[in-house]
Amino acid sequence: MTYRKLTIEDIAHQAGVSRATASRVLNKAPGVSAELRTRVDRVVADLGYRPNAAARALASGRRDALDLVVIACHGDISLFGAQPYYSRVIAGVLSALAGTDTQLRVNVAGAEDATELIDRVASSVTAGAVLVNVSPALAARFHARCRKAVSLGATAPHVPAVEPENSRAAYDAISFLHRIGCRRIAAIHGPDCNTCAAGRRAGHLEAVRELGLADIAVDGGFRREGGYAAATRLLAEHPDLDGIFAACDMMAAGAVQALTDAGRRVPDDIAVVGFDDSAVAACVSPPLTTMRLPVEQMAATATRALLEGAAAPHWRRFFPVDMVVRSSTGPDAALLLSPAPPVSALAGRR
């Protein structure tokens, strides 16, 4: 089925008003009765209409802003500056805004201030909002007040979203560790309040069930120090570990440091796989095998959807997450990514 993009003429026709009246309502200009304004707003909401941002800027002489809304679910907004993920989000948004007259506006709040921030931004959106670490309930609240929003990650069904294949990627990471000979594999997960962390947790559980492995897992909070503490605890409780999957590279870096401090060799004693493929992954010693999250492309896609008015309710774009093999899983591990490796290729690894 082919869909035609809605125009302001469609809105005017459905609302039974002139194009000029519909334009005044959309631009919040005076000169329209409350009754007609309500009628046009209802049609806009029902049809999910989004005016072209560039055209509006030219017509009104105003410079629109793209809002980036970030919620720190544990209340620590310092993570916004400490985590490479957020700088990659910003880079992706800015790449999509290049050549437009739309500026970026960043909004960050802890969980205790999240509802207030959501309501405030929803009431003042111009070009749209990219929602990061916003819970499905809060994303639905935002979307009920302003349809110009895209979630970066899994969210409420009707809220537009760009989603990485988190569950599949975590499953692949555990399966990869199993294929290189690991049999006591632990996972270091992110916070429960994060939907990406939840997806990776689900993929880990699916893999250990299918492979007949023990479910060994702890929470690391998506922080380097959390990964360190988690790995230290895992070694104390499960000294026979031979593989660790960390749901972000920062936690993986902390885990590698903890293993090294405990006298365990990576990858000879314990292989480690991270998630994100941030700059951290290549700087760890040994460099991390990791699942590459295409953050910049995802953020750019979300931004373009808002600028182009393409993000209707239930709109989704899914991104695959691929493995990047480095030294933290051993010198022979890359052979498993090649077609039909010889059966003897990994013999004697453990």
C-alpha positions as a LaTeX table, in Angstrom:
\begin{tabular}{lrrr}
\hline
Residue & $x$ (\AA) & $y$ (\AA) & $z$ (\AA) \\
\hline
Met1 & 0.00 & 0.00 & 0.00 \\
Thr2 & 1.33 & 3.48 & $-0.90$ \\
Tyr3 & 0.86 & 6.37 & 1.48 \\
Arg4 & 0.86 & 10.03 & 0.47 \\
Lys5 & 2.43 & 12.53 & 2.83 \\
Leu6 & $-0.17$ & 14.75 & 4.48 \\
Thr7 & $-0.23$ & 18.43 & 3.58 \\
Ile8 & $-1.69$ & 21.50 & 5.23 \\
Glu9 & $-4.41$ & 21.42 & 2.56 \\
Asp10 & $-5.46$ & 17.98 & 3.84 \\
Ile11 & $-5.71$ & 19.34 & 7.37 \\
Ala12 & $-7.76$ & 22.32 & 6.22 \\
His13 & $-10.11$ & 20.09 & 4.22 \\
Gln14 & $-10.67$ & 17.62 & 7.06 \\
Ala15 & $-11.25$ & 20.42 & 9.56 \\
Gly16 & $-13.58$ & 22.31 & 7.20 \\
Val17 & $-11.53$ & 25.51 & 7.33 \\
Ser18 & $-9.44$ & 27.54 & 4.90 \\
Arg19 & $-5.77$ & 26.88 & 4.33 \\
Ala20 & $-4.98$ & 30.25 & 5.90 \\
Thr21 & $-6.89$ & 29.32 & 9.06 \\
Ala22 & $-5.15$ & 25.96 & 9.32 \\
Ser23 & $-1.79$ & 27.71 & 8.87 \\
Arg24 & $-2.55$ & 30.19 & 11.65 \\
Val25 & $-3.44$ & 27.36 & 14.03 \\
Leu26 & $-0.31$ & 25.35 & 13.17 \\
Asn27 & 1.89 & 28.41 & 13.68 \\
Lys28 & 0.04 & 29.44 & 16.86 \\
Ala29 & $-0.81$ & 32.78 & 15.29 \\
Pro30 & $-3.70$ & 34.99 & 16.52 \\
Gly31 & $-6.92$ & 35.60 & 14.62 \\
Val32 & $-8.57$ & 32.18 & 14.99 \\
Ser33 & $-11.54$ & 31.44 & 17.25 \\
Ala34 & $-11.17$ & 28.88 & 20.03 \\
Glu35 & $-13.70$ & 26.62 & 18.32 \\
Leu36 & $-11.83$ & 26.52 & 15.01 \\
Arg37 & $-8.48$ & 26.16 & 16.75 \\
Thr38 & $-9.79$ & 23.16 & 18.68 \\
Arg39 & $-11.18$ & 21.64 & 15.49 \\
Val40 & $-7.89$ & 21.97 & 13.61 \\
Asp41 & $-5.85$ & 20.69 & 16.57 \\
Arg42 & $-8.10$ & 17.63 & 16.78 \\
Val43 & $-7.60$ & 16.81 & 13.08 \\
Val44 & $-3.81$ & 17.29 & 13.42 \\
Ala45 & $-3.73$ & 14.89 & 16.39 \\
Asp46 & $-5.99$ & 12.31 & 14.75 \\
Leu47 & $-4.02$ & 12.25 & 11.49 \\
Gly48 & $-0.58$ & 12.56 & 13.10 \\
Tyr49 & 0.29 & 15.51 & 10.84 \\
Arg50 & 3.72 & 17.10 & 11.15 \\
Pro51 & 4.54 & 20.23 & 9.13 \\
Asn52 & 7.87 & 20.36 & 7.32 \\
Ala53 & 10.33 & 22.03 & 9.68 \\
Ala54 & 12.33 & 23.80 & 6.98 \\
Ala55 & 9.21 & 25.21 & 5.32 \\
Arg56 & 7.90 & 26.50 & 8.64 \\
Ala57 & 11.19 & 28.22 & 9.40 \\
Leu58 & 11.17 & 29.99 & 6.05 \\
Ala59 & 7.55 & 31.07 & 6.42 \\
Ser60 & 7.76 & 32.30 & 10.00 \\
Gly61 & 11.31 & 33.64 & 10.13 \\
Arg62 & 11.84 & 31.72 & 13.36 \\
Arg63 & 14.63 & 29.22 & 13.97 \\
Asp64 & 13.34 & 25.87 & 15.14 \\
Ala65 & 15.09 & 23.65 & 17.67 \\
Leu66 & 15.43 & 19.89 & 17.89 \\
Asp67 & 15.15 & 18.84 & 21.53 \\
Leu68 & 17.28 & 16.02 & 22.90 \\
Val69 & 15.64 & 14.71 & 26.07 \\
Val70 & 17.79 & 12.50 & 28.31 \\
Ile71 & 16.63 & 10.93 & 31.57 \\
Ala72 & 19.19 & 9.51 & 34.01 \\
Cys73 & 17.05 & 6.75 & 35.50 \\
His74 & 19.21 & 6.45 & 38.62 \\
Gly75 & 19.25 & 10.21 & 39.08 \\
Asp76 & 22.95 & 10.71 & 38.33 \\
Ile77 & 23.01 & 13.24 & 35.51 \\
Ser78 & 26.84 & 13.24 & 35.57 \\
Leu79 & 26.61 & 10.12 & 33.39 \\
Phe80 & 25.61 & 12.38 & 30.50 \\
Gly81 & 29.13 & 13.77 & 30.42 \\
Ala82 & 30.91 & 10.57 & 31.37 \\
Gln83 & 29.36 & 8.08 & 28.94 \\
Pro84 & 30.63 & 8.02 & 25.31 \\
Tyr85 & 27.15 & 6.93 & 24.20 \\
Tyr86 & 25.70 & 10.41 & 24.65 \\
Ser87 & 28.40 & 12.17 & 22.64 \\
Arg88 & 27.70 & 9.73 & 19.83 \\
Val89 & 23.99 & 10.53 & 20.01 \\
Ile90 & 24.76 & 14.24 & 19.75 \\
Ala91 & 27.11 & 13.62 & 16.81 \\
Gly92 & 24.36 & 11.74 & 14.98 \\
Val93 & 21.75 & 14.42 & 15.63 \\
Leu94 & 24.09 & 17.20 & 14.48 \\
Ser95 & 24.93 & 15.33 & 11.28 \\
Ala96 & 21.22 & 15.27 & 10.40 \\
Leu97 & 20.78 & 18.94 & 11.31 \\
Ala98 & 23.71 & 20.02 & 9.13 \\
Gly99 & 22.50 & 22.27 & 6.33 \\
Thr100 & 19.22 & 23.11 & 8.08 \\
Asp101 & 18.29 & 26.15 & 10.12 \\
Thr102 & 17.43 & 23.98 & 13.11 \\
Gln103 & 19.51 & 24.14 & 16.26 \\
Leu104 & 20.01 & 21.46 & 18.93 \\
Arg105 & 18.63 & 21.97 & 22.45 \\
Val106 & 19.78 & 19.49 & 25.13 \\
Asn107 & 17.58 & 18.67 & 28.14 \\
Val108 & 18.85 & 16.37 & 30.91 \\
Ala109 & 17.15 & 15.39 & 34.18 \\
Gly110 & 17.28 & 12.73 & 36.85 \\
Ala111 & 14.38 & 10.39 & 37.53 \\
Glu112 & 12.95 & 12.64 & 40.24 \\
Asp113 & 12.60 & 15.55 & 37.78 \\
Ala114 & 11.70 & 13.49 & 34.72 \\
Thr115 & 7.96 & 14.15 & 34.63 \\
Glu116 & 8.44 & 17.89 & 34.99 \\
Leu117 & 11.00 & 17.92 & 32.18 \\
Ile118 & 8.80 & 15.82 & 29.90 \\
Asp119 & 5.83 & 18.16 & 30.34 \\
Arg120 & 7.93 & 21.31 & 29.92 \\
Val121 & 9.66 & 20.18 & 26.73 \\
Ala122 & 6.44 & 18.76 & 25.23 \\
Ser123 & 4.78 & 22.15 & 25.61 \\
Ser124 & 7.54 & 24.02 & 23.77 \\
Val125 & 8.67 & 21.66 & 21.00 \\
Thr126 & 9.24 & 23.13 & 17.56 \\
Ala127 & 11.13 & 20.72 & 15.25 \\
Gly128 & 10.62 & 17.69 & 17.47 \\
Ala129 & 12.23 & 15.71 & 20.28 \\
Val130 & 14.54 & 12.69 & 20.38 \\
Leu131 & 13.92 & 10.77 & 23.62 \\
Val132 & 16.87 & 8.96 & 25.19 \\
Asn133 & 16.53 & 6.70 & 28.25 \\
Val134 & 12.94 & 7.86 & 28.61 \\
Ser135 & 10.75 & 5.10 & 30.05 \\
Pro136 & 7.84 & 3.81 & 27.94 \\
Ala137 & 5.36 & 5.40 & 30.36 \\
Leu138 & 7.01 & 8.82 & 30.17 \\
Ala139 & 7.46 & 8.54 & 26.41 \\
Ala140 & 3.72 & 7.84 & 26.11 \\
Arg141 & 3.04 & 10.87 & 28.32 \\
Phe142 & 5.22 & 13.04 & 26.07 \\
His143 & 3.59 & 11.69 & 22.92 \\
Ala144 & 0.10 & 12.38 & 24.27 \\
Arg145 & 1.10 & 16.04 & 24.64 \\
Cys146 & 3.24 & 16.34 & 21.52 \\
Arg147 & 3.29 & 13.95 & 18.58 \\
Lys148 & 6.67 & 15.19 & 17.32 \\
Ala149 & 8.83 & 12.70 & 19.20 \\
Val150 & 11.00 & 9.67 & 18.43 \\
Ser151 & 12.40 & 7.34 & 21.08 \\
Leu152 & 15.96 & 6.10 & 20.74 \\
Gly153 & 15.26 & 2.57 & 21.94 \\
Ala154 & 12.29 & 0.33 & 22.71 \\
Thr155 & 9.27 & 2.19 & 24.03 \\
Ala156 & 5.46 & 2.26 & 24.18 \\
Pro157 & 3.90 & 0.68 & 21.05 \\
His158 & 2.39 & 3.88 & 19.61 \\
Val159 & 5.46 & 6.08 & 20.19 \\
Pro160 & 7.72 & 6.32 & 17.10 \\
Ala161 & 11.09 & 4.70 & 17.73 \\
Val162 & 14.47 & 3.79 & 16.34 \\
Glu163 & 15.49 & 0.49 & 17.91 \\
Pro164 & 18.73 & $-1.50$ & 17.87 \\
Glu165 & 18.41 & $-5.28$ & 17.92 \\
Asn166 & 19.61 & $-5.49$ & 21.51 \\
Ser167 & 18.24 & $-8.90$ & 22.36 \\
Arg168 & 19.62 & $-10.54$ & 19.24 \\
Ala169 & 23.04 & $-8.95$ & 19.77 \\
Ala170 & 23.30 & $-10.14$ & 23.38 \\
Tyr171 & 22.28 & $-13.62$ & 22.25 \\
Asp172 & 25.01 & $-13.53$ & 19.60 \\
Ala173 & 27.60 & $-12.37$ & 22.14 \\
Ile174 & 26.88 & $-15.25$ & 24.53 \\
Ser175 & 26.76 & $-17.73$ & 21.66 \\
Phe176 & 30.11 & $-16.46$ & 20.40 \\
Leu177 & 31.74 & $-16.93$ & 23.80 \\
His178 & 30.32 & $-20.46$ & 23.87 \\
Arg179 & 31.68 & $-21.19$ & 20.39 \\
Ile180 & 35.23 & $-20.21$ & 21.39 \\
Gly181 & 35.09 & $-22.69$ & 24.26 \\
Cys182 & 33.68 & $-20.78$ & 27.24 \\
Arg183 & 31.32 & $-22.78$ & 29.44 \\
Arg184 & 31.06 & $-20.67$ & 32.61 \\
Ile185 & 29.84 & $-17.38$ & 31.16 \\
Ala186 & 28.66 & $-14.48$ & 33.31 \\
Ala187 & 26.79 & $-11.35$ & 32.26 \\
Ile188 & 27.13 & $-7.85$ & 33.68 \\
His189 & 23.87 & $-6.04$ & 32.98 \\
Gly190 & 22.73 & $-2.44$ & 32.86 \\
Pro191 & 19.99 & $-0.91$ & 35.06 \\
Asp192 & 16.49 & $-2.37$ & 35.06 \\
Cys193 & 14.99 & 1.03 & 34.21 \\
Asn194 & 16.74 & 1.11 & 30.81 \\
Thr195 & 14.93 & $-0.60$ & 27.92 \\
Cys196 & 18.18 & $-1.29$ & 26.04 \\
Ala197 & 19.56 & $-3.01$ & 29.12 \\
Ala198 & 16.33 & $-5.00$ & 29.38 \\
Gly199 & 16.67 & $-6.16$ & 25.77 \\
Arg200 & 20.25 & $-7.30$ & 26.32 \\
Arg201 & 19.22 & $-9.08$ & 29.51 \\
Ala202 & 16.52 & $-10.94$ & 27.55 \\
Gly203 & 19.01 & $-11.99$ & 24.87 \\
His204 & 21.42 & $-13.29$ & 27.50 \\
Leu205 & 18.69 & $-15.35$ & 29.17 \\
Glu206 & 17.57 & $-16.82$ & 25.86 \\
Ala207 & 21.14 & $-17.84$ & 24.99 \\
Val208 & 21.97 & $-19.52$ & 28.31 \\
Arg209 & 18.71 & $-21.46$ & 28.23 \\
Glu210 & 19.30 & $-22.71$ & 24.70 \\
Leu211 & 22.94 & $-23.56$ & 25.39 \\
Gly212 & 22.24 & $-25.21$ & 28.74 \\
Leu213 & 24.44 & $-22.76$ & 30.65 \\
Ala214 & 24.02 & $-21.44$ & 34.18 \\
Asp215 & 22.38 & $-18.03$ & 34.51 \\
Ile216 & 25.19 & $-16.09$ & 36.16 \\
Ala217 & 24.54 & $-12.35$ & 36.14 \\
Val218 & 24.99 & $-9.17$ & 38.17 \\
Asp219 & 24.13 & $-5.50$ & 37.66 \\
Gly220 & 26.87 & $-3.02$ & 36.76 \\
Gly221 & 24.72 & 0.07 & 36.18 \\
Phe222 & 26.32 & 0.98 & 32.81 \\
Arg223 & 29.33 & 2.41 & 34.71 \\
Arg224 & 33.05 & 1.55 & 34.64 \\
Glu225 & 33.20 & 1.27 & 38.42 \\
Gly226 & 30.06 & $-0.85$ & 38.32 \\
Gly227 & 31.77 & $-3.24$ & 35.92 \\
Tyr228 & 34.80 & $-3.43$ & 38.20 \\
Ala229 & 32.68 & $-4.19$ & 41.28 \\
Ala230 & 30.58 & $-6.70$ & 39.36 \\
Ala231 & 33.60 & $-8.61$ & 38.05 \\
Thr232 & 35.16 & $-8.64$ & 41.52 \\
Arg233 & 31.96 & $-10.12$ & 42.94 \\
Leu234 & 31.68 & $-12.66$ & 40.14 \\
Leu235 & 35.22 & $-13.90$ & 40.73 \\
Ala236 & 34.51 & $-14.32$ & 44.44 \\
Glu237 & 31.26 & $-16.22$ & 43.86 \\
His238 & 32.22 & $-18.10$ & 40.68 \\
Pro239 & 36.01 & $-18.54$ & 40.56 \\
Asp240 & 35.71 & $-20.95$ & 37.63 \\
Leu241 & 34.42 & $-18.29$ & 35.21 \\
Asp242 & 35.92 & $-18.40$ & 31.73 \\
Gly243 & 33.79 & $-15.78$ & 29.92 \\
Ile244 & 32.12 & $-12.44$ & 30.64 \\
Phe245 & 29.59 & $-10.52$ & 28.57 \\
Ala246 & 29.24 & $-6.89$ & 29.68 \\
Ala247 & 26.24 & $-4.98$ & 28.34 \\
Cys248 & 28.28 & $-1.85$ & 27.65 \\
Asp249 & 31.95 & $-1.14$ & 26.95 \\
Met250 & 32.38 & 1.01 & 30.05 \\
Met251 & 31.41 & $-1.94$ & 32.27 \\
Ala252 & 33.58 & $-4.25$ & 30.18 \\
Ala253 & 36.56 & $-1.93$ & 30.71 \\
Gly254 & 35.97 & $-2.00$ & 34.47 \\
Ala255 & 35.65 & $-5.78$ & 34.36 \\
Val256 & 38.97 & $-6.18$ & 32.50 \\
Gln257 & 40.67 & $-3.99$ & 35.09 \\
Ala258 & 39.21 & $-6.08$ & 37.93 \\
Leu259 & 40.29 & $-9.32$ & 36.27 \\
Thr260 & 43.81 & $-7.99$ & 35.77 \\
Asp261 & 44.02 & $-6.80$ & 39.37 \\
Ala262 & 42.94 & $-10.28$ & 40.50 \\
Gly263 & 45.70 & $-11.93$ & 38.47 \\
Arg264 & 43.40 & $-13.31$ & 35.77 \\
Arg265 & 44.60 & $-13.05$ & 32.19 \\
Val266 & 42.32 & $-11.74$ & 29.43 \\
Pro267 & 41.67 & $-13.62$ & 27.21 \\
Asp268 & 43.76 & $-16.65$ & 28.29 \\
Asp269 & 41.84 & $-17.24$ & 31.52 \\
Ile270 & 38.65 & $-15.28$ & 30.89 \\
Ala271 & 37.38 & $-13.95$ & 27.55 \\
Val272 & 35.45 & $-10.67$ & 27.59 \\
Val273 & 32.86 & $-9.25$ & 25.17 \\
Gly274 & 31.48 & $-5.71$ & 25.51 \\
Phe275 & 28.67 & $-3.79$ & 23.84 \\
Asp276 & 28.60 & $-0.44$ & 21.96 \\
Asp277 & 31.97 & $-0.31$ & 20.16 \\
Ser278 & 32.62 & 3.11 & 21.66 \\
Ala279 & 36.10 & 4.68 & 21.72 \\
Val280 & 36.62 & 2.89 & 25.04 \\
Ala281 & 36.64 & $-0.52$ & 23.35 \\
Ala282 & 39.81 & 0.14 & 21.38 \\
Cys283 & 41.60 & 1.76 & 24.34 \\
Val284 & 41.24 & $-1.13$ & 26.80 \\
Ser285 & 44.20 & $-3.50$ & 27.16 \\
Pro286 & 43.61 & $-5.90$ & 25.56 \\
Pro287 & 41.24 & $-4.17$ & 23.10 \\
Leu288 & 37.66 & $-5.34$ & 23.48 \\
Thr289 & 35.68 & $-7.63$ & 21.28 \\
Thr290 & 32.30 & $-5.90$ & 21.30 \\
Met291 & 28.88 & $-5.60$ & 19.68 \\
Arg292 & 28.85 & $-2.46$ & 17.52 \\
Leu293 & 25.83 & $-0.26$ & 18.24 \\
Pro294 & 25.30 & 2.15 & 15.31 \\
Val295 & 24.45 & 5.07 & 17.61 \\
Glu296 & 25.24 & 7.89 & 15.19 \\
Gln297 & 23.14 & 6.38 & 12.40 \\
Met298 & 20.24 & 5.73 & 14.76 \\
Ala299 & 20.25 & 9.29 & 16.12 \\
Ala300 & 20.51 & 10.74 & 12.60 \\
Thr301 & 17.60 & 8.57 & 11.42 \\
Ala302 & 15.42 & 9.70 & 14.33 \\
Thr303 & 16.27 & 13.34 & 13.64 \\
Arg304 & 15.55 & 13.13 & 9.92 \\
Ala305 & 12.21 & 11.45 & 10.59 \\
Leu306 & 11.22 & 14.41 & 12.75 \\
Leu307 & 12.44 & 17.02 & 10.26 \\
Glu308 & 10.65 & 15.29 & 7.38 \\
Gly309 & 7.43 & 14.63 & 9.28 \\
Ala310 & 7.79 & 10.90 & 8.74 \\
Ala311 & 7.48 & 9.71 & 12.34 \\
Ala312 & 3.79 & 8.83 & 12.55 \\
Pro313 & 2.40 & 6.85 & 15.51 \\
His314 & 3.75 & 3.24 & 15.58 \\
Trp315 & 6.60 & 4.20 & 13.19 \\
Arg316 & 9.67 & 1.98 & 13.68 \\
Arg317 & 13.16 & 1.61 & 12.26 \\
Phe318 & 15.33 & $-1.30$ & 13.39 \\
Phe319 & 19.13 & $-1.43$ & 13.27 \\
Pro320 & 21.28 & $-4.57$ & 13.36 \\
Val321 & 24.12 & $-4.81$ & 15.89 \\
Asp322 & 27.24 & $-6.51$ & 14.54 \\
Met323 & 30.24 & $-8.00$ & 16.30 \\
Val324 & 33.72 & $-6.44$ & 16.13 \\
Val325 & 36.37 & $-8.98$ & 17.13 \\
Arg326 & 39.47 & $-7.79$ & 18.96 \\
Ser327 & 42.01 & $-9.30$ & 21.35 \\
Ser328 & 39.83 & $-9.77$ & 24.45 \\
Thr329 & 38.48 & $-13.04$ & 23.04 \\
Gly330 & 41.75 & $-14.48$ & 21.78 \\
Pro331 & 43.70 & $-14.57$ & 18.52 \\
Asp332 & 41.60 & $-17.30$ & 16.88 \\
Ala333 & 38.19 & $-15.85$ & 17.66 \\
Ala334 & 37.95 & $-13.87$ & 14.42 \\
Leu335 & 37.95 & $-17.14$ & 12.47 \\
Leu336 & 34.43 & $-17.79$ & 13.75 \\
Leu337 & 33.15 & $-14.80$ & 11.77 \\
Ser338 & 34.44 & $-16.29$ & 8.51 \\
Pro339 & 32.33 & $-18.73$ & 6.51 \\
Ala340 & 32.73 & $-22.39$ & 7.59 \\
Pro341 & 35.91 & $-22.25$ & 9.68 \\
Pro342 & 37.84 & $-25.53$ & 9.98 \\
Val343 & 36.77 & $-27.66$ & 12.92 \\
Ser344 & 40.37 & $-27.75$ & 14.15 \\
Ala345 & 40.86 & $-23.99$ & 13.99 \\
Leu346 & 40.06 & $-23.43$ & 17.65 \\
Ala347 & 41.42 & $-26.68$ & 19.01 \\
Gly348 & 43.39 & $-26.32$ & 22.20 \\
Arg349 & 42.16 & $-22.84$ & 23.07 \\
Arg350 & 41.26 & $-24.01$ & 26.57 \\
\hline
\end{tabular}
